Amino acid sequence: MLVIEDLTRQYGDRRAVDGVSLRIEPGSFVGVIGRSGAGKSTLLRLINRLADPSSGRILHDGREVTTLRGRDLREWRTRCAMIFQQFNLVGRLDVMTNVLMGRLSHVPSYRSLLRQWSAEDRAMALAALESFDMGEFAGQRADGLSGGQQQRVAIARALVQEPEILLADEPVASLDPRNTRLVMDALAEVNRRYGITVLCNLHSLDLARAYCDRLVGLAAGRVVFEGGPFDLTEDVARRLYGLEAGEVLDDSAQREAEQRAAMPGRPGLVPARPVREAALGA
């Protein structure tokens, strides 16, 4: 259980996150929605401890995350993986090596510096890539991939960290409708197949309704909505987006039509073995 209690992050006179309290159930897929500047990215960075709160606290299974330092903090960032809008891959390195970077916290530093990855690590990385139909690109340079392909590589890298929580900060903001669907399906697979809790920042309301089992709406750093996809009405959208609501609702309808045309139907995802077991043939 991830528990956030009265979390605040202040920059000068402005509160980017203002008294947020949430309880995130294990294995849930939570969408964080709201206009630009609502505090969505700051909230995820606080959870991952890329930023420190001004006040409040974060607990995971009863352990306080906000006080972690040194090795304990590094271990938390391994258990709470994060992917970004910009992919954060090393373009000159091949796809396999980029994914193996997710194993850095699990191997001695001298081995990672010399790229002496074990057969088990390589098998895990390839299994993760194949989970997202990216196995054939393992030897290709990362900067030769499309944006959607790079984001799926970033998700595979996060998966081999063996996290309990995955934070996704606007992972599809720069992608076309087809690649948006592929990346969101990849996140859904991580959630359903491996039971990993996913918190995903989204601007698109149709994506939030289609993929998330719970939604949290932020406005000016505060939680102003919390509920299921069917609770996300036009009135709620107007409360969240203010004057931008009409544009967001129109864009949502247009994107939904484009996505249906690009990739009709969404295949169901079936339970499977964890990536370590799949890689080892257990």
Secondary structure, DSSP 4 states (H G I P E B T S, - for coil): -EEEEEEEEEETTEEEEEEEEEEE-TT-EEEEE-STTSSHHHHHHHHHTSS--SEEEEEETTEESTT--HHHHHHHHHHEEEE-TT----TTSBHHHHHHGGGGGGS-HHHHHTT---HHHHHHHHHHHHHTT-GGGTTSBGGGS-HHHHHHHHHHHHHTT--SEEEEESTTTT--HHHHHHHHHHHHHHHHHH--EEEEEES-HHHHHHH-SEEEEEETTEEEEEE-GGG--HHHHHHHHGGGHHHHHHHHHHHHHHHHHHS-S---------HHHHHHT-
